[in-house]
Amino acid sequence: MKASLMLVSLSMIFLLTSCSSFKAERVDGAKGDEKALEITDKWVLKDTETAVKDILDQIGKHKGFQRYLGETKKKPKLFIMEVQNETSEPYFPIADMNDELLNEFSASGEYTIIDNQGRDKILKEVKYQAEGMVDPAQMVQIGKQTGADIVILGAVRMNPEMRDGKTLKQYTVNMRMTNLKTSEEVLRVRSKSQKYSEQAKSGW
C-alpha cells in the first residue's frame, strides 16, 4: 500500500514538473499582444499589423517606387489584389491581412485606392497562378476597367521546422507592384517573421 502511494506521489510530482516547463503568464492589452508573439507558433493579429507596417515602410523607401513617382509626378491609383494564403495552414487569418493592408494604404493618404464595389466585382473574375501571380492579360484588363496605375499582388508563405525541441515557423509576406500601363515590375518587398513555441520536449 505504501509503495502504491509513493508511486502515485512520484507520478504527480513528475506531471507538475513537466507542466511547469511551459510557463504561462496572464497579461492584458498591448503587453498581451507582445507575449502572444513570444509564446505561440500561431500567427496572431499583432503579427499581421507588424508585417503590414514593415511592408509599407519598405515600399516608401524603395528606389524603384521613388523613381516611378518621380516619372509620373502624381498620386498613384492602386488596385490591391487579395493576398493569397500559400501556407499549409487553412485557418491562417488571411482576411485580417487583406483588411489591414487596405486600411494602411488608405490611411497613409499617399495613394488613391480603387473603391470596394469596383474592386470586389473584378476580384471575383480573377484567376490566380503560382506565387499569387495573375495572368498578364488579366492585369491589363484590370487597368482598363478601373483606371488604376498600379496593381499590388501578394502571398504569405510558411516554412516549418523543428529546432532544439521547438516548433519554428518561418513566415514571409511577399508583395509586388506592377505598372499596369507598361506591365513592368515597379518593386517587390518581403517581410519576414519567425514564430516558435517555447514548449520543452517533456512538457505540455
C-alpha positions in Angstrom: 0.0 0.0 0.0 2.8 2.4 1.0 4.6 1.5 -2.3 1.5 2.4 -4.3 1.0 5.7 -2.5 4.7 6.5 -3.1 4.3 5.7 -6.8 1.3 7.9 -7.1 3.1 10.8 -5.3 6.1 10.5 -7.6 3.8 10.5 -10.7 2.1 13.7 -9.6 5.4 15.4 -8.9 6.6 14.4 -12.4 3.4 15.7 -14.0 3.6 19.0 -12.2 7.3 19.4 -13.1 6.6 18.6 -16.7 3.7 21.1 -16.9 5.8 23.8 -15.3 8.2 23.6 -18.3 5.7 25.7 -20.2 5.4 29.0 -18.4 2.1 30.9 -18.7 1.5 34.5 -17.6 -1.7 36.4 -17.5 -1.3 39.8 -19.2 -3.5 42.5 -20.7 -3.7 44.8 -23.7 -0.6 45.6 -25.7 1.6 43.5 -23.3 -0.6 40.5 -24.1 -0.1 41.0 -27.8 3.7 41.1 -27.3 3.6 38.0 -25.2 1.5 36.2 -27.8 4.3 36.9 -30.3 6.8 35.2 -28.0 5.0 32.1 -26.7 2.9 30.8 -29.6 3.8 29.5 -33.1 0.4 30.7 -34.3 0.0 33.8 -36.4 -1.8 36.5 -34.4 -3.2 39.9 -35.2 -0.1 41.7 -33.9 1.9 39.7 -36.5 -0.3 41.0 -39.2 -0.1 44.6 -38.1 3.7 44.4 -37.8 4.1 42.7 -41.2 1.9 45.3 -43.0 3.7 48.2 -41.3 7.1 46.7 -42.4 5.8 46.3 -46.0 4.6 49.9 -46.3 7.8 51.2 -44.8 9.8 49.2 -47.4 7.6 50.5 -50.2 8.0 54.1 -49.1 11.8 53.7 -49.2 12.1 51.6 -52.3 14.2 53.2 -55.1 12.2 51.7 -57.9 9.0 53.2 -56.4 10.6 56.5 -55.8 11.7 56.5 -59.5 8.2 55.7 -60.6 6.8 58.6 -58.5 9.4 60.9 -60.0 8.4 60.0 -63.5 4.6 60.2 -63.1 4.5 63.1 -60.7 1.1 62.2 -59.3 -0.6 60.2 -56.6 -0.7 56.6 -57.8 -4.0 54.9 -58.2 -3.8 51.4 -56.7 -5.7 48.2 -57.4 -4.9 45.9 -54.5 -5.4 42.2 -55.2 -6.2 39.8 -52.4 -3.1 38.5 -50.7 -3.0 34.7 -51.2 -2.5 32.2 -48.4 0.2 29.9 -49.6 1.0 28.4 -46.2 -0.1 24.9 -45.3 -2.4 26.4 -42.7 -6.1 26.5 -43.9 -7.1 28.8 -41.0 -4.3 31.3 -41.4 -6.1 34.7 -40.9 -5.6 35.9 -44.5 -8.8 38.1 -44.3 -7.1 40.1 -41.5 -4.1 40.6 -43.7 -6.1 41.9 -46.6 -8.2 44.2 -44.4 -5.1 45.6 -42.7 -3.3 46.2 -46.0 -6.2 48.1 -47.4 -6.6 50.1 -44.2 -3.0 51.1 -44.0 -2.6 52.0 -47.7 -5.7 54.2 -47.4 -4.7 55.8 -44.0 -1.3 56.8 -45.4 -3.0 59.3 -47.7 -0.3 58.8 -50.3 -2.4 56.6 -52.7 -5.8 56.6 -54.4 -7.5 53.2 -53.7 -10.0 51.6 -56.1 -13.4 51.6 -54.3 -14.5 48.3 -52.8 -17.5 47.8 -55.0 -15.5 48.0 -58.2 -12.7 46.0 -56.7 -14.9 43.2 -55.4 -16.5 42.7 -58.8 -13.2 42.3 -60.6 -11.7 40.1 -57.9 -14.4 37.5 -58.4 -13.2 37.1 -62.0 -9.5 36.9 -61.3 -7.7 33.6 -61.7 -4.6 33.3 -59.6 -1.5 31.4 -60.7 1.5 30.2 -58.6 3.0 32.7 -56.1 0.0 34.9 -56.0 0.5 36.0 -59.6 -2.2 36.8 -62.1 -2.2 36.4 -65.9 -0.7 39.5 -67.6 -3.7 39.8 -69.9 -6.0 40.0 -66.9 -3.8 42.7 -65.3 -4.1 44.8 -68.5 -7.8 44.4 -68.4 -7.9 45.5 -64.7 -6.1 48.7 -65.7 -8.6 49.4 -68.5 -11.6 48.7 -66.3 -10.6 50.7 -63.2 -8.1 53.3 -64.5 -5.6 52.0 -61.9 -1.9 52.8 -62.5 -0.5 50.0 -60.3 -1.6 46.6 -59.2 -0.3 45.1 -55.9 -0.1 41.3 -55.6 0.9 39.4 -52.5 1.2 36.0 -50.9 2.0 34.6 -47.5 4.3 31.6 -47.2 5.5 29.5 -44.3 8.4 27.1 -43.8 8.1 24.9 -40.7 11.0 23.1 -38.9 12.0 21.7 -35.5 14.9 23.3 -33.7 16.1 22.4 -30.3 12.8 20.8 -29.4 10.8 23.9 -30.5 8.4 24.3 -33.4 9.8 27.0 -35.6 7.7 28.6 -38.4 9.4 31.0 -40.8 6.8 33.2 -42.4 7.3 35.6 -45.3 4.8 38.2 -46.5 5.7 38.9 -50.2 4.4 41.9 -52.2 4.9 43.0 -55.8 3.9 46.2 -57.5 3.4 46.2 -61.3 2.9 49.2 -63.6 -0.4 48.5 -65.4 0.5 50.8 -68.2 3.8 49.2 -69.1 3.5 45.7 -67.4 6.9 46.4 -65.8 7.6 45.4 -62.2 8.0 48.5 -60.0 9.1 46.8 -56.9 9.0 43.7 -54.8 9.4 43.6 -51.0 9.3 40.9 -48.3 8.6 41.0 -44.6 10.0 38.0 -42.5 8.8 36.7 -39.2 9.7 33.7 -37.1 7.2 32.1 -34.7 8.0 29.4 -32.2 6.7 27.5 -29.3 8.6 27.5 -26.0 7.2 24.1 -25.0 10.0 21.8 -23.8 10.3 18.2 -25.1 9.0 16.6 -21.9 6.3 19.3 -21.2 2.9 20.0 -22.5 
